[in-house]
Amino acid sequence: MPEVYDSLCKKYNIDICEAIEIYNYIRDFEENGFVNLNELNNYLTDNDKWEYYPTIRSLNTHGSYSDVPGIQPIHHSIVSKELNLKGGNDINWIVISVISIIFLSSLHLSSGVMHTTNFK
């Protein structure tokens, strides 16, 4: 196994298929001079190239848009770290994460699993 794949596997505790696809996804990003991951995702969609990413791809929901082609949140996080991306894309994932936490908390509250304290 090439060293770069092995490094990704160990660093992020992912399997070889994920590492190969992440490496190639990053390579496509850099070779095409994209600034954010949305550009790459649009490129892959417009050129019917998602078949090269069967393990990491997913249909995501962004605001009022659903079934937006992209990569799974965990892989998005890895790619963002490897590319040192800041700002635009990361803000969307922070908002999604906060909403997910609030939603999951509300499920626990409604099931009686989680207890709250009254603050005065």
Biopython code that builds the backbone (N, CA, C, O; Angstrom):
import numpy as np
from Bio.PDB.StructureBuilder import StructureBuilder

atoms = [
    (1, "MET", "N", (0.860, -1.176, 0.000)),
    (1, "MET", "CA", (0.000, 0.000, 0.000)),
    (1, "MET", "C", (0.902, 1.233, 0.000)),
    (1, "MET", "O", (1.816, 1.342, 0.817)),
    (2, "PRO", "N", (0.637, 2.168, -0.930)),
    (2, "PRO", "CA", (1.454, 3.387, -0.948)),
    (2, "PRO", "C", (1.402, 4.109, 0.399)),
    (2, "PRO", "O", (0.395, 4.067, 1.106)),
    (3, "GLU", "N", (2.498, 4.765, 0.732)),
    (3, "GLU", "CA", (2.653, 5.419, 2.029)),
    (3, "GLU", "C", (1.565, 6.466, 2.305)),
    (3, "GLU", "O", (1.109, 6.595, 3.441)),
    (4, "VAL", "N", (1.150, 7.210, 1.277)),
    (4, "VAL", "CA", (0.152, 8.259, 1.483)),
    (4, "VAL", "C", (-1.180, 7.652, 1.926)),
    (4, "VAL", "O", (-1.860, 8.226, 2.776)),
    (5, "TYR", "N", (-1.566, 6.500, 1.364)),
    (5, "TYR", "CA", (-2.815, 5.844, 1.765)),
    (5, "TYR", "C", (-2.704, 5.331, 3.192)),
    (5, "TYR", "O", (-3.619, 5.487, 4.001)),
    (6, "ASP", "N", (-1.571, 4.721, 3.482)),
    (6, "ASP", "CA", (-1.335, 4.186, 4.822)),
    (6, "ASP", "C", (-1.380, 5.304, 5.856)),
    (6, "ASP", "O", (-1.929, 5.134, 6.945)),
    (7, "SER", "N", (-0.803, 6.438, 5.512)),
    (7, "SER", "CA", (-0.792, 7.588, 6.406)),
    (7, "SER", "C", (-2.216, 8.076, 6.699)),
    (7, "SER", "O", (-2.555, 8.342, 7.852)),
    (8, "LEU", "N", (-3.047, 8.192, 5.656)),
    (8, "LEU", "CA", (-4.439, 8.613, 5.846)),
    (8, "LEU", "C", (-5.207, 7.603, 6.698)),
    (8, "LEU", "O", (-5.990, 7.987, 7.567)),
    (9, "CYS", "N", (-4.981, 6.311, 6.447)),
    (9, "CYS", "CA", (-5.660, 5.259, 7.222)),
    (9, "CYS", "C", (-5.343, 5.380, 8.706)),
    (9, "CYS", "O", (-6.236, 5.316, 9.551)),
    (10, "LYS", "N", (-4.082, 5.554, 9.007)),
    (10, "LYS", "CA", (-3.662, 5.633, 10.412)),
    (10, "LYS", "C", (-4.104, 6.949, 11.061)),
    (10, "LYS", "O", (-4.578, 6.957, 12.197)),
    (11, "LYS", "N", (-3.948, 8.039, 10.348)),
    (11, "LYS", "CA", (-4.255, 9.360, 10.900)),
    (11, "LYS", "C", (-5.734, 9.516, 11.233)),
    (11, "LYS", "O", (-6.086, 10.129, 12.240)),
    (12, "TYR", "N", (-6.613, 8.951, 10.372)),
    (12, "TYR", "CA", (-8.046, 9.168, 10.541)),
    (12, "TYR", "C", (-8.831, 7.889, 10.853)),
    (12, "TYR", "O", (-10.060, 7.906, 10.910)),
    (13, "ASN", "N", (-8.113, 6.788, 11.053)),
    (13, "ASN", "CA", (-8.748, 5.504, 11.366)),
    (13, "ASN", "C", (-9.814, 5.142, 10.318)),
    (13, "ASN", "O", (-10.957, 4.838, 10.658)),
    (14, "ILE", "N", (-9.417, 5.182, 9.051)),
    (14, "ILE", "CA", (-10.310, 4.844, 7.946)),
    (14, "ILE", "C", (-9.730, 3.650, 7.197)),
    (14, "ILE", "O", (-8.564, 3.304, 7.382)),
    (15, "ASP", "N", (-10.544, 3.023, 6.352)),
    (15, "ASP", "CA", (-10.053, 1.870, 5.606)),
    (15, "ASP", "C", (-9.381, 2.321, 4.305)),
    (15, "ASP", "O", (-9.421, 3.497, 3.944)),
    (16, "ILE", "N", (-8.775, 1.380, 3.624)),
    (16, "ILE", "CA", (-7.985, 1.688, 2.428)),
    (16, "ILE", "C", (-8.853, 2.275, 1.314)),
    (16, "ILE", "O", (-8.408, 3.173, 0.598)),
    (17, "CYS", "N", (-10.086, 1.782, 1.157)),
    (17, "CYS", "CA", (-10.974, 2.324, 0.110)),
    (17, "CYS", "C", (-11.257, 3.806, 0.356)),
    (17, "CYS", "O", (-11.217, 4.616, -0.571)),
    (18, "GLU", "N", (-11.541, 4.148, 1.601)),
    (18, "GLU", "CA", (-11.783, 5.551, 1.943)),
    (18, "GLU", "C", (-10.533, 6.388, 1.682)),
    (18, "GLU", "O", (-10.619, 7.484, 1.128)),
    (19, "ALA", "N", (-9.372, 5.869, 2.082)),
    (19, "ALA", "CA", (-8.118, 6.606, 1.911)),
    (19, "ALA", "C", (-7.822, 6.876, 0.439)),
    (19, "ALA", "O", (-7.419, 7.982, 0.079)),
    (20, "ILE", "N", (-8.019, 5.878, -0.407)),
    (20, "ILE", "CA", (-7.760, 6.043, -1.845)),
    (20, "ILE", "C", (-8.698, 7.098, -2.427)),
    (20, "ILE", "O", (-8.262, 7.975, -3.173)),
    (21, "GLU", "N", (-9.985, 7.014, -2.086)),
    (21, "GLU", "CA", (-10.945, 7.973, -2.623)),
    (21, "GLU", "C", (-10.691, 9.388, -2.101)),
    (21, "GLU", "O", (-10.798, 10.355, -2.855)),
    (22, "ILE", "N", (-10.361, 9.513, -0.830)),
    (22, "ILE", "CA", (-10.056, 10.832, -0.269)),
    (22, "ILE", "C", (-8.829, 11.424, -0.949)),
    (22, "ILE", "O", (-8.818, 12.603, -1.305)),
    (23, "TYR", "N", (-7.802, 10.612, -1.127)),
    (23, "TYR", "CA", (-6.589, 11.079, -1.803)),
    (23, "TYR", "C", (-6.921, 11.571, -3.221)),
    (23, "TYR", "O", (-6.475, 12.643, -3.629)),
    (24, "ASN", "N", (-7.703, 10.783, -3.964)),
    (24, "ASN", "CA", (-8.058, 11.164, -5.335)),
    (24, "ASN", "C", (-8.972, 12.387, -5.370)),
    (24, "ASN", "O", (-8.860, 13.224, -6.267)),
    (25, "TYR", "N", (-9.864, 12.490, -4.410)),
    (25, "TYR", "CA", (-10.758, 13.644, -4.303)),
    (25, "TYR", "C", (-9.932, 14.911, -4.072)),
    (25, "TYR", "O", (-10.169, 15.940, -4.705)),
    (26, "ILE", "N", (-8.969, 14.827, -3.166)),
    (26, "ILE", "CA", (-8.075, 15.963, -2.892)),
    (26, "ILE", "C", (-7.248, 16.301, -4.134)),
    (26, "ILE", "O", (-7.053, 17.472, -4.459)),
    (27, "ARG", "N", (-6.771, 15.275, -4.816)),
    (27, "ARG", "CA", (-5.987, 15.495, -6.033)),
    (27, "ARG", "C", (-6.827, 16.211, -7.089)),
    (27, "ARG", "O", (-6.349, 17.147, -7.729)),
    (28, "ASP", "N", (-8.083, 15.775, -7.275)),
    (28, "ASP", "CA", (-8.975, 16.449, -8.233)),
    (28, "ASP", "C", (-9.204, 17.908, -7.843)),
    (28, "ASP", "O", (-9.238, 18.788, -8.703)),
    (29, "PHE", "N", (-9.359, 18.157, -6.555)),
    (29, "PHE", "CA", (-9.553, 19.515, -6.046)),
    (29, "PHE", "C", (-8.355, 20.385, -6.418)),
    (29, "PHE", "O", (-8.517, 21.475, -6.967)),
    (30, "GLU", "N", (-7.166, 19.901, -6.118)),
    (30, "GLU", "CA", (-5.949, 20.688, -6.356)),
    (30, "GLU", "C", (-5.638, 20.836, -7.839)),
    (30, "GLU", "O", (-5.275, 21.924, -8.285)),
    (31, "GLU", "N", (-5.773, 19.765, -8.605)),
    (31, "GLU", "CA", (-5.441, 19.817, -10.034)),
    (31, "GLU", "C", (-6.350, 20.759, -10.817)),
    (31, "GLU", "O", (-5.943, 21.321, -11.833)),
    (32, "ASN", "N", (-7.583, 20.929, -10.340)),
    (32, "ASN", "CA", (-8.528, 21.804, -11.033)),
    (32, "ASN", "C", (-8.532, 23.218, -10.475)),
    (32, "ASN", "O", (-9.256, 24.077, -10.979)),
    (33, "GLY", "N", (-7.736, 23.472, -9.445)),
    (33, "GLY", "CA", (-7.616, 24.816, -8.892)),
    (33, "GLY", "C", (-8.863, 25.328, -8.204)),
    (33, "GLY", "O", (-9.113, 26.533, -8.181)),
    (34, "PHE", "N", (-9.648, 24.421, -7.642)),
    (34, "PHE", "CA", (-10.864, 24.843, -6.958)),
    (34, "PHE", "C", (-10.531, 25.525, -5.642)),
    (34, "PHE", "O", (-9.484, 25.278, -5.042)),
    (35, "VAL", "N", (-11.445, 26.393, -5.203)),
    (35, "VAL", "CA", (-11.266, 27.137, -3.963)),
    (35, "VAL", "C", (-12.087, 26.521, -2.829)),
    (35, "VAL", "O", (-11.692, 26.577, -1.665)),
    (36, "ASN", "N", (-13.240, 25.931, -3.183)),
    (36, "ASN", "CA", (-14.057, 25.284, -2.157)),
    (36, "ASN", "C", (-14.575, 23.947, -2.670)),
    (36, "ASN", "O", (-14.534, 23.674, -3.869)),
    (37, "LEU", "N", (-15.055, 23.130, -1.768)),
    (37, "LEU", "CA", (-15.472, 21.778, -2.130)),
    (37, "LEU", "C", (-16.737, 21.766, -2.983)),
    (37, "LEU", "O", (-16.962, 20.822, -3.741)),
    (38, "ASN", "N", (-17.556, 22.795, -2.868)),
    (38, "ASN", "CA", (-18.754, 22.868, -3.714)),
    (38, "ASN", "C", (-18.383, 22.897, -5.192)),
    (38, "ASN", "O", (-19.074, 22.306, -6.022)),
    (39, "GLU", "N", (-17.300, 23.582, -5.515)),
    (39, "GLU", "CA", (-16.846, 23.625, -6.908)),
    (39, "GLU", "C", (-16.478, 22.234, -7.402)),
    (39, "GLU", "O", (-16.837, 21.850, -8.515)),
    (40, "LEU", "N", (-15.770, 21.490, -6.583)),
    (40, "LEU", "CA", (-15.390, 20.129, -6.968)),
    (40, "LEU", "C", (-16.631, 19.261, -7.097)),
    (40, "LEU", "O", (-16.758, 18.503, -8.058)),
    (41, "ASN", "N", (-17.550, 19.363, -6.137)),
    (41, "ASN", "CA", (-18.768, 18.556, -6.200)),
    (41, "ASN", "C", (-19.572, 18.858, -7.471)),
    (41, "ASN", "O", (-20.093, 17.946, -8.112)),
    (42, "ASN", "N", (-19.666, 20.129, -7.824)),
    (42, "ASN", "CA", (-20.365, 20.507, -9.060)),
    (42, "ASN", "C", (-19.651, 19.956, -10.285)),
    (42, "ASN", "O", (-20.290, 19.480, -11.223)),
    (43, "TYR", "N", (-18.327, 20.021, -10.273)),
    (43, "TYR", "CA", (-17.525, 19.471, -11.370)),
    (43, "TYR", "C", (-17.773, 17.972, -11.521)),
    (43, "TYR", "O", (-17.973, 17.481, -12.631)),
    (44, "LEU", "N", (-17.759, 17.253, -10.410)),
    (44, "LEU", "CA", (-17.984, 15.808, -10.458)),
    (44, "LEU", "C", (-19.384, 15.490, -10.966)),
    (44, "LEU", "O", (-19.571, 14.532, -11.718)),
    (45, "THR", "N", (-20.368, 16.287, -10.560)),
    (45, "THR", "CA", (-21.743, 16.084, -11.008)),
    (45, "THR", "C", (-21.873, 16.389, -12.504)),
    (45, "THR", "O", (-22.427, 15.593, -13.262)),
    (46, "ASP", "N", (-21.358, 17.548, -12.918)),
    (46, "ASP", "CA", (-21.471, 17.973, -14.314)),
    (46, "ASP", "C", (-20.753, 17.033, -15.275)),
    (46, "ASP", "O", (-21.145, 16.915, -16.436)),
    (47, "ASN", "N", (-19.707, 16.366, -14.801)),
    (47, "ASN", "CA", (-18.904, 15.490, -15.658)),
    (47, "ASN", "C", (-19.128, 14.001, -15.377)),
    (47, "ASN", "O", (-18.349, 13.153, -15.812)),
    (48, "ASP", "N", (-20.197, 13.698, -14.648)),
    (48, "ASP", "CA", (-20.553, 12.298, -14.326)),
    (48, "ASP", "C", (-19.363, 11.507, -13.788)),
    (48, "ASP", "O", (-19.054, 10.418, -14.271)),
    (49, "LYS", "N", (-18.700, 12.078, -12.775)),
    (49, "LYS", "CA", (-17.515, 11.424, -12.216)),
    (49, "LYS", "C", (-17.709, 10.917, -10.787)),
    (49, "LYS", "O", (-16.748, 10.485, -10.151)),
    (50, "TRP", "N", (-18.946, 10.965, -10.275)),
    (50, "TRP", "CA", (-19.157, 10.480, -8.912)),
    (50, "TRP", "C", (-18.908, 8.983, -8.794)),
    (50, "TRP", "O", (-18.675, 8.486, -7.693)),
    (51, "GLU", "N", (-18.952, 8.263, -9.895)),
    (51, "GLU", "CA", (-18.708, 6.817, -9.857)),
    (51, "GLU", "C", (-17.305, 6.478, -9.337)),
    (51, "GLU", "O", (-17.061, 5.352, -8.901)),
    (52, "TYR", "N", (-16.394, 7.438, -9.381)),
    (52, "TYR", "CA", (-15.038, 7.208, -8.886)),
    (52, "TYR", "C", (-14.953, 7.328, -7.359)),
    (52, "TYR", "O", (-13.897, 7.087, -6.774)),
    (53, "TYR", "N", (-16.057, 7.697, -6.722)),
    (53, "TYR", "CA", (-16.079, 7.910, -5.274)),
    (53, "TYR", "C", (-17.247, 7.176, -4.607)),
    (53, "TYR", "O", (-18.017, 7.794, -3.872)),
    (54, "PRO", "N", (-17.389, 5.880, -4.850)),
    (54, "PRO", "CA", (-18.555, 5.156, -4.314)),
    (54, "PRO", "C", (-18.585, 5.047, -2.788)),
    (54, "PRO", "O", (-19.658, 4.914, -2.201)),
    (55, "THR", "N", (-17.439, 5.100, -2.155)),
    (55, "THR", "CA", (-17.373, 4.918, -0.704)),
    (55, "THR", "C", (-17.629, 6.217, 0.058)),
    (55, "THR", "O", (-18.279, 6.200, 1.103)),
    (56, "ILE", "N", (-17.127, 7.338, -0.452)),
    (56, "ILE", "CA", (-17.225, 8.597, 0.301)),
    (56, "ILE", "C", (-18.366, 9.500, -0.141)),
    (56, "ILE", "O", (-18.685, 10.463, 0.556)),
    (57, "ARG", "N", (-18.981, 9.221, -1.268)),
    (57, "ARG", "CA", (-20.032, 10.113, -1.767)),
    (57, "ARG", "C", (-21.312, 9.955, -0.961)),
    (57, "ARG", "O", (-21.546, 8.929, -0.322)),
    (58, "SER", "N", (-22.135, 10.997, -1.010)),
    (58, "SER", "CA", (-23.451, 10.949, -0.377)),
    (58, "SER", "C", (-24.322, 12.042, -0.960)),
    (58, "SER", "O", (-23.833, 12.972, -1.602)),
    (59, "LEU", "N", (-25.604, 11.919, -0.730)),
    (59, "LEU", "CA", (-26.540, 12.990, -1.078)),
    (59, "LEU", "C", (-26.828, 13.730, 0.212)),
    (59, "LEU", "O", (-27.318, 13.139, 1.174)),
    (60, "ASN", "N", (-26.531, 15.003, 0.239)),
    (60, "ASN", "CA", (-26.630, 15.802, 1.454)),
    (60, "ASN", "C", (-27.790, 16.776, 1.391)),
    (60, "ASN", "O", (-28.367, 17.023, 0.332)),
    (61, "THR", "N", (-28.114, 17.316, 2.542)),
    (61, "THR", "CA", (-29.137, 18.346, 2.658)),
    (61, "THR", "C", (-28.454, 19.626, 3.112)),
    (61, "THR", "O", (-27.735, 19.636, 4.111)),
    (62, "HIS", "N", (-28.683, 20.707, 2.372)),
    (62, "HIS", "CA", (-28.124, 22.016, 2.710)),
    (62, "HIS", "C", (-29.266, 23.016, 2.728)),
    (62, "HIS", "O", (-29.753, 23.432, 1.677)),
    (63, "GLY", "N", (-29.688, 23.398, 3.910)),
    (63, "GLY", "CA", (-30.785, 24.359, 4.029)),
    (63, "GLY", "C", (-32.050, 23.808, 3.407)),
    (63, "GLY", "O", (-32.528, 22.744, 3.799)),
    (64, "SER", "N", (-32.597, 24.531, 2.436)),
    (64, "SER", "CA", (-33.830, 24.082, 1.799)),
    (64, "SER", "C", (-33.563, 23.137, 0.627)),
    (64, "SER", "O", (-34.499, 22.673, -0.023)),
    (65, "TYR", "N", (-32.303, 22.856, 0.362)),
    (65, "TYR", "CA", (-31.948, 21.960, -0.734)),
    (65, "TYR", "C", (-31.667, 20.567, -0.182)),
    (65, "TYR", "O", (-30.946, 20.416, 0.805)),
    (66, "SER", "N", (-32.240, 19.555, -0.821)),
    (66, "SER", "CA", (-31.941, 18.194, -0.398)),
    (66, "SER", "C", (-31.405, 17.420, -1.591)),
    (66, "SER", "O", (-31.564, 17.825, -2.743)),
    (67, "ASP", "N", (-30.776, 16.314, -1.290)),
    (67, "ASP", "CA", (-30.167, 15.462, -2.314)),
    (67, "ASP", "C", (-29.112, 16.200, -3.137)),
    (67, "ASP", "O", (-29.069, 16.091, -4.362)),
    (68, "VAL", "N", (-28.267, 16.949, -2.439)),
    (68, "VAL", "CA", (-27.167, 17.663, -3.077)),
    (68, "VAL", "C", (-25.965, 16.717, -3.103)),
    (68, "VAL", "O", (-25.508, 16.284, -2.044)),
    (69, "PRO", "N", (-25.439, 16.384, -4.296)),
    (69, "PRO", "CA", (-24.290, 15.478, -4.354)),
    (69, "PRO", "C", (-23.081, 16.060, -3.627)),
    (69, "PRO", "O", (-22.736, 17.228, -3.802)),
    (70, "GLY", "N", (-22.457, 15.236, -2.822)),
    (70, "GLY", "CA", (-21.272, 15.644, -2.079)),
    (70, "GLY", "C", (-20.634, 14.435, -1.431)),
    (70, "GLY", "O", (-20.834, 13.303, -1.872)),
    (71, "ILE", "N", (-19.869, 14.678, -0.389)),
    (71, "ILE", "CA", (-19.246, 13.575, 0.330)),
    (71, "ILE", "C", (-19.791, 13.534, 1.749)),
    (71, "ILE", "O", (-20.314, 14.526, 2.255)),
    (72, "GLN", "N", (-19.661, 12.376, 2.382)),
    (72, "GLN", "CA", (-20.176, 12.194, 3.726)),
    (72, "GLN", "C", (-19.498, 13.168, 4.696)),
    (72, "GLN", "O", (-18.336, 13.526, 4.509)),
    (73, "PRO", "N", (-20.225, 13.591, 5.728)),
    (73, "PRO", "CA", (-19.677, 14.572, 6.667)),
    (73, "PRO", "C", (-18.309, 14.189, 7.250)),
    (73, "PRO", "O", (-17.432, 15.046, 7.368)),
    (74, "ILE", "N", (-18.120, 12.941, 7.607)),
    (74, "ILE", "CA", (-16.819, 12.540, 8.172)),
    (74, "ILE", "C", (-15.708, 12.712, 7.143)),
    (74, "ILE", "O", (-14.602, 13.131, 7.488)),
    (75, "HIS", "N", (-15.990, 12.396, 5.897)),
    (75, "HIS", "CA", (-14.980, 12.546, 4.846)),
    (75, "HIS", "C", (-14.773, 14.021, 4.499)),
    (75, "HIS", "O", (-13.663, 14.432, 4.160)),
    (76, "HIS", "N", (-15.833, 14.806, 4.583)),
    (76, "HIS", "CA", (-15.731, 16.254, 4.374)),
    (76, "HIS", "C", (-14.775, 16.845, 5.406)),
    (76, "HIS", "O", (-13.936, 17.686, 5.079)),
    (77, "SER", "N", (-14.907, 16.403, 6.638)),
    (77, "SER", "CA", (-14.046, 16.884, 7.708)),
    (77, "SER", "C", (-12.584, 16.535, 7.441)),
    (77, "SER", "O", (-11.698, 17.371, 7.626)),
    (78, "ILE", "N", (-12.336, 15.313, 7.011)),
    (78, "ILE", "CA", (-10.961, 14.868, 6.714)),
    (78, "ILE", "C", (-10.385, 15.687, 5.567)),
    (78, "ILE", "O", (-9.267, 16.193, 5.662)),
    (79, "VAL", "N", (-11.144, 15.817, 4.485)),
    (79, "VAL", "CA", (-10.674, 16.573, 3.314)),
    (79, "VAL", "C", (-10.399, 18.027, 3.700)),
    (79, "VAL", "O", (-9.383, 18.596, 3.302)),
    (80, "SER", "N", (-11.301, 18.622, 4.471)),
    (80, "SER", "CA", (-11.113, 20.015, 4.896)),
    (80, "SER", "C", (-9.836, 20.172, 5.707)),
    (80, "SER", "O", (-9.105, 21.147, 5.537)),
    (81, "LYS", "N", (-9.566, 19.210, 6.594)),
    (81, "LYS", "CA", (-8.330, 19.271, 7.389)),
    (81, "LYS", "C", (-7.107, 19.126, 6.500)),
    (81, "LYS", "O", (-6.137, 19.870, 6.644)),
    (82, "GLU", "N", (-7.152, 18.173, 5.586)),
    (82, "GLU", "CA", (-5.998, 17.942, 4.709)),
    (82, "GLU", "C", (-5.726, 19.124, 3.787)),
    (82, "GLU", "O", (-4.572, 19.418, 3.474)),
    (83, "LEU", "N", (-6.785, 19.801, 3.352)),
    (83, "LEU", "CA", (-6.631, 20.961, 2.467)),
    (83, "LEU", "C", (-6.521, 22.273, 3.236)),
    (83, "LEU", "O", (-6.327, 23.336, 2.646)),
    (84, "ASN", "N", (-6.647, 22.186, 4.564)),
    (84, "ASN", "CA", (-6.598, 23.365, 5.418)),
    (84, "ASN", "C", (-7.629, 24.408, 4.985)),
    (84, "ASN", "O", (-7.336, 25.600, 4.894)),
    (85, "LEU", "N", (-8.853, 23.919, 4.720)),
    (85, "LEU", "CA", (-9.933, 24.821, 4.315)),
    (85, "LEU", "C", (-10.546, 25.478, 5.528)),
    (85, "LEU", "O", (-10.769, 24.843, 6.558)),
    (86, "LYS", "N", (-10.810, 26.737, 5.390)),
    (86, "LYS", "CA", (-11.443, 27.511, 6.457)),
    (86, "LYS", "C", (-12.577, 28.318, 5.846)),
    (86, "LYS", "O", (-12.580, 28.584, 4.644)),
    (87, "GLY", "N", (-13.537, 28.705, 6.672)),
    (87, "GLY", "CA", (-14.586, 29.608, 6.218)),
    (87, "GLY", "C", (-15.768, 28.914, 5.596)),
    (87, "GLY", "O", (-16.295, 27.951, 6.153)),
    (88, "GLY", "N", (-16.195, 29.405, 4.426)),
    (88, "GLY", "CA", (-17.422, 29.018, 3.748)),
    (88, "GLY", "C", (-17.932, 27.615, 3.987)),
    (88, "GLY", "O", (-18.958, 27.437, 4.643)),
    (89, "ASN", "N", (-17.248, 26.627, 3.475)),
    (89, "ASN", "CA", (-17.727, 25.248, 3.616)),
    (89, "ASN", "C", (-17.816, 24.833, 5.065)),
    (89, "ASN", "O", (-18.791, 24.194, 5.461)),
    (90, "ASP", "N", (-16.827, 25.179, 5.865)),
    (90, "ASP", "CA", (-16.802, 24.747, 7.253)),
    (90, "ASP", "C", (-17.966, 25.324, 8.043)),
    (90, "ASP", "O", (-18.486, 24.664, 8.942)),
    (91, "ILE", "N", (-18.382, 26.537, 7.726)),
    (91, "ILE", "CA", (-19.501, 27.158, 8.433)),
    (91, "ILE", "C", (-20.766, 26.333, 8.236)),
    (91, "ILE", "O", (-21.521, 26.130, 9.187)),
    (92, "ASN", "N", (-21.011, 25.854, 7.016)),
    (92, "ASN", "CA", (-22.189, 25.018, 6.770)),
    (92, "ASN", "C", (-22.185, 23.795, 7.664)),
    (92, "ASN", "O", (-23.223, 23.434, 8.218)),
    (93, "TRP", "N", (-21.045, 23.153, 7.816)),
    (93, "TRP", "CA", (-20.974, 21.933, 8.613)),
    (93, "TRP", "C", (-21.109, 22.241, 10.097)),
    (93, "TRP", "O", (-21.640, 21.422, 10.847)),
    (94, "ILE", "N", (-20.643, 23.401, 10.535)),
    (94, "ILE", "CA", (-20.823, 23.781, 11.938)),
    (94, "ILE", "C", (-22.304, 23.971, 12.217)),
    (94, "ILE", "O", (-22.814, 23.494, 13.231)),
    (95, "VAL", "N", (-22.994, 24.664, 11.322)),
    (95, "VAL", "CA", (-24.432, 24.891, 11.497)),
    (95, "VAL", "C", (-25.173, 23.565, 11.496)),
    (95, "VAL", "O", (-26.035, 23.344, 12.346)),
    (96, "ILE", "N", (-24.857, 22.686, 10.567)),
    (96, "ILE", "CA", (-25.505, 21.375, 10.500)),
    (96, "ILE", "C", (-25.238, 20.594, 11.781)),
    (96, "ILE", "O", (-26.143, 19.951, 12.312)),
    (97, "SER", "N", (-24.014, 20.641, 12.278)),
    (97, "SER", "CA", (-23.674, 19.925, 13.507)),
    (97, "SER", "C", (-24.458, 20.450, 14.698)),
    (97, "SER", "O", (-24.965, 19.669, 15.504)),
    (98, "VAL", "N", (-24.561, 21.777, 14.815)),
    (98, "VAL", "CA", (-25.300, 22.381, 15.929)),
    (98, "VAL", "C", (-26.770, 21.999, 15.843)),
    (98, "VAL", "O", (-27.379, 21.649, 16.854)),
    (99, "ILE", "N", (-27.343, 22.061, 14.652)),
    (99, "ILE", "CA", (-28.752, 21.679, 14.474)),
    (99, "ILE", "C", (-28.944, 20.208, 14.831)),
    (99, "ILE", "O", (-29.931, 19.852, 15.474)),
    (100, "SER", "N", (-28.012, 19.354, 14.420)),
    (100, "SER", "CA", (-28.106, 17.927, 14.742)),
    (100, "SER", "C", (-28.063, 17.701, 16.246)),
    (100, "SER", "O", (-28.825, 16.891, 16.774)),
    (101, "ILE", "N", (-27.184, 18.407, 16.935)),
    (101, "ILE", "CA", (-27.072, 18.270, 18.391)),
    (101, "ILE", "C", (-28.365, 18.708, 19.060)),
    (101, "ILE", "O", (-28.854, 18.042, 19.973)),
    (102, "ILE", "N", (-28.918, 19.826, 18.607)),
    (102, "ILE", "CA", (-30.173, 20.320, 19.178)),
    (102, "ILE", "C", (-31.291, 19.317, 18.932)),
    (102, "ILE", "O", (-32.078, 19.026, 19.832)),
    (103, "PHE", "N", (-31.360, 18.793, 17.725)),
    (103, "PHE", "CA", (-32.398, 17.822, 17.384)),
    (103, "PHE", "C", (-32.270, 16.563, 18.239)),
    (103, "PHE", "O", (-33.257, 16.086, 18.798)),
    (104, "LEU", "N", (-31.050, 16.023, 18.339)),
    (104, "LEU", "CA", (-30.841, 14.814, 19.134)),
    (104, "LEU", "C", (-31.143, 15.071, 20.605)),
    (104, "LEU", "O", (-31.698, 14.207, 21.284)),
    (105, "SER", "N", (-30.784, 16.241, 21.096)),
    (105, "SER", "CA", (-31.091, 16.593, 22.480)),
    (105, "SER", "C", (-32.591, 16.636, 22.707)),
    (105, "SER", "O", (-33.079, 16.183, 23.741)),
    (106, "SER", "N", (-33.322, 17.179, 21.746)),
    (106, "SER", "CA", (-34.780, 17.258, 21.897)),
    (106, "SER", "C", (-35.395, 15.867, 21.906)),
    (106, "SER", "O", (-36.389, 15.636, 22.594)),
    (107, "LEU", "N", (-34.815, 14.933, 21.149)),
    (107, "LEU", "CA", (-35.313, 13.556, 21.173)),
    (107, "LEU", "C", (-35.100, 12.938, 22.546)),
    (107, "LEU", "O", (-35.983, 12.267, 23.080)),
    (108, "HIS", "N", (-33.921, 13.169, 23.112)),
    (108, "HIS", "CA", (-33.628, 12.627, 24.443)),
    (108, "HIS", "C", (-34.535, 13.256, 25.491)),
    (108, "HIS", "O", (-35.006, 12.572, 26.400)),
    (109, "LEU", "N", (-34.781, 14.561, 25.367)),
    (109, "LEU", "CA", (-35.649, 15.249, 26.325)),
    (109, "LEU", "C", (-37.066, 14.699, 26.262)),
    (109, "LEU", "O", (-37.701, 14.478, 27.293)),
    (110, "SER", "N", (-37.557, 14.479, 25.046)),
    (110, "SER", "CA", (-38.933, 13.999, 24.907)),
    (110, "SER", "C", (-39.076, 12.551, 25.371)),
    (110, "SER", "O", (-40.173, 12.121, 25.726)),
    (111, "SER", "N", (-37.973, 11.793, 25.371)),
    (111, "SER", "CA", (-38.049, 10.402, 25.811)),
    (111, "SER", "C", (-37.816, 10.274, 27.314)),
    (111, "SER", "O", (-37.943, 9.186, 27.875)),
    (112, "GLY", "N", (-37.476, 11.382, 27.963)),
    (112, "GLY", "CA", (-37.243, 11.358, 29.398)),
    (112, "GLY", "C", (-35.856, 10.879, 29.787)),
    (112, "GLY", "O", (-35.570, 10.707, 30.971)),
    (113, "VAL", "N", (-34.994, 10.662, 28.808)),
    (113, "VAL", "CA", (-33.647, 10.179, 29.088)),
    (113, "VAL", "C", (-32.778, 11.283, 29.655)),
    (113, "VAL", "O", (-31.978, 11.050, 30.562)),
    (114, "MET", "N", (-32.933, 12.471, 29.129)),
    (114, "MET", "CA", (-32.094, 13.593, 29.527)),
    (114, "MET", "C", (-32.880, 14.472, 30.497)),
    (114, "MET", "O", (-34.061, 14.734, 30.270)),
    (115, "HIS", "N", (-32.256, 14.920, 31.549)),
    (115, "HIS", "CA", (-32.938, 15.751, 32.533)),
    (115, "HIS", "C", (-32.340, 17.146, 32.515)),
    (115, "HIS", "O", (-31.144, 17.319, 32.282)),
    (116, "THR", "N", (-33.175, 18.131, 32.762)),
    (116, "THR", "CA", (-32.703, 19.515, 32.778)),
    (116, "THR", "C", (-32.774, 20.046, 34.191)),
    (116, "THR", "O", (-33.499, 19.518, 35.034)),
    (117, "THR", "N", (-32.021, 21.084, 34.437)),
    (117, "THR", "CA", (-32.022, 21.755, 35.730)),
    (117, "THR", "C", (-32.650, 23.125, 35.557)),
    (117, "THR", "O", (-32.356, 23.827, 34.590)),
    (118, "ASN", "N", (-33.495, 23.502, 36.469)),
    (118, "ASN", "CA", (-34.088, 24.845, 36.395)),
    (118, "ASN", "C", (-33.087, 25.862, 36.931)),
    (118, "ASN", "O", (-32.575, 25.715, 38.040)),
    (119, "PHE", "N", (-32.817, 26.879, 36.148)),
    (119, "PHE", "CA", (-31.915, 27.939, 36.565)),
    (119, "PHE", "C", (-32.738, 29.150, 36.929)),
    (119, "PHE", "O", (-33.716, 29.469, 36.253)),
    (120, "LYS", "N", (-32.341, 29.838, 38.013)),
    (120, "LYS", "CA", (-33.084, 31.024, 38.438)),
    (120, "LYS", "C", (-32.405, 32.270, 37.966)),
    (120, "LYS", "O", (-32.885, 33.372, 38.229)),
]
sb = StructureBuilder()
sb.init_structure("model")
sb.init_model(0)
sb.init_chain("A")
sb.init_seg("    ")
for serial, (resi, resn, name, xyz) in enumerate(atoms, 1):
    if name == "N":
        sb.init_residue(resn, " ", resi, " ")
    sb.init_atom(name, np.array(xyz, "f"), 0.0, 1.0, " ", f" {name:<3s}", serial, name[0])
structure = sb.get_structure()
